[in-house]
Amino acid sequence: HGLSDLSTGKCLCAPDWAGPSCTEPTYWCTSGEPRVLTASSGIIQVTSWDLYGNNMNCQWQISSTPGSVITLTFGAFFSEYHYDRATVYTTPAPDSGAALATLDGTLPEGRTFSSTSGTLLLVFTSDGSVVFS
């Protein structure tokens, strides 16, 4: 899913693929219904740019069989503190009682959330002003 850059030895991934060997599918932000992810692994990304946009509402539903462990591990995450946030739920639709975490500001790389409910829902929202990467 990519080409090797002979000068650096790194893989130049085709669109919708990422990772050191371009083998991880990338799931981008889409408006409307949540993107349903059923692959055993992948990379969730808000945008391909350095900065995310204003007034974004992105949802990714990670689904598996109930009882199996779903793990979501964050790479880099930086957002406008108190205004732009990611919320992780253990239900297929946003439900404040099922929120594992609401994240804003800077999140250390490697932060992990897990569920055995068969579903993890990640929702990212931004307001109408300041944006980060």
C-alpha positions in Angstrom: 0.0 0.0 0.0 2.9 2.3 -0.6 6.3 2.9 -2.2 9.7 2.9 -0.6 11.5 6.3 -0.5 15.1 5.2 -1.5 16.6 8.3 0.1 15.1 7.7 3.5 14.2 4.0 3.5 10.7 4.9 4.7 7.4 3.9 3.2 5.4 6.6 1.4 1.9 5.4 2.0 -1.0 5.5 -0.4 -4.1 7.4 0.6 -6.0 5.7 3.5 -2.9 3.7 4.6 -0.4 4.5 7.3 2.2 3.0 9.6 5.9 2.1 9.1 5.1 -0.4 6.4 1.8 1.2 5.1 -0.2 -1.7 6.3 -2.6 0.1 8.7 -5.9 1.4 7.3 -6.5 5.0 8.1 -10.0 6.1 9.1 -10.6 9.8 8.4 -13.3 12.1 9.9 -16.6 12.1 8.1 -19.6 14.1 9.0 -22.9 12.5 9.8 -23.1 8.9 10.9 -20.2 7.3 12.7 -17.6 5.4 10.7 -17.9 1.8 11.7 -14.5 0.1 12.1 -14.3 -3.7 12.2 -10.7 -4.3 11.2 -8.4 -5.8 13.8 -6.3 -2.6 13.8 -6.1 0.8 12.1 -5.4 4.5 12.6 -8.0 7.1 13.3 -7.2 10.5 12.1 -9.2 13.7 12.1 -7.5 15.4 9.1 -4.5 15.0 6.9 -3.4 18.6 7.6 -1.5 19.8 10.6 -4.5 21.6 12.1 -8.1 20.3 12.5 -11.0 22.5 11.4 -13.6 24.6 13.2 -17.0 23.1 13.9 -16.0 19.5 13.4 -18.1 16.6 14.6 -16.4 13.2 13.9 -17.5 9.8 15.2 -15.7 6.4 14.9 -17.5 3.3 16.2 -15.1 0.4 16.8 -17.1 -2.8 16.9 -16.3 -6.4 17.8 -18.1 -9.3 19.5 -19.3 -8.7 23.0 -16.8 -9.9 25.6 -13.8 -9.4 23.4 -11.4 -6.6 24.4 -11.3 -3.4 22.2 -8.3 -1.2 22.9 -7.9 2.4 21.7 -4.4 3.8 22.0 -3.8 7.5 21.4 -0.8 8.8 19.5 -0.5 12.6 19.5 -3.5 14.6 20.7 -3.6 18.3 21.1 -6.8 20.4 21.3 -8.1 23.7 22.6 -8.5 23.2 26.3 -12.2 23.2 27.5 -13.6 23.7 23.9 -12.4 21.0 21.5 -12.6 17.5 22.8 -12.5 13.8 22.2 -14.9 11.6 24.2 -14.6 7.8 24.4 -17.8 5.8 25.0 -18.6 2.1 25.6 -21.9 2.4 23.6 -22.6 2.8 19.9 -24.2 6.2 20.5 -23.1 9.1 22.7 -24.4 8.4 26.2 -23.0 10.4 29.1 -23.4 7.4 31.4 -21.1 5.3 29.2 -18.3 7.8 28.8 -14.9 6.3 29.7 -13.2 9.7 29.3 -13.5 13.2 27.9 -10.2 14.5 26.7 -9.1 18.1 25.8 -5.8 19.9 25.8 -2.7 17.8 25.6 -2.8 14.0 26.0 0.4 12.0 26.5 1.2 9.6 23.7 0.3 6.0 24.5 -2.8 6.7 26.6 -5.1 3.6 26.3 -8.8 2.9 26.8 -10.4 -0.5 26.7 -13.8 -2.0 26.7 -15.4 -5.5 26.7 -18.8 -4.3 25.7 -18.2 -5.0 22.0 -18.2 -1.3 21.1 -16.0 1.8 21.6 -17.2 5.1 20.2 -14.8 7.9 19.7 -16.4 11.4 19.2 -14.3 14.4 18.4 -15.9 17.9 18.4 -14.4 21.4 17.9 -15.9 24.8 18.4 -15.9 27.7 15.9 -12.6 29.3 16.8 -9.0 28.3 17.9 -7.7 25.0 16.5 -4.6 22.9 17.2 -2.9 19.8 15.6 
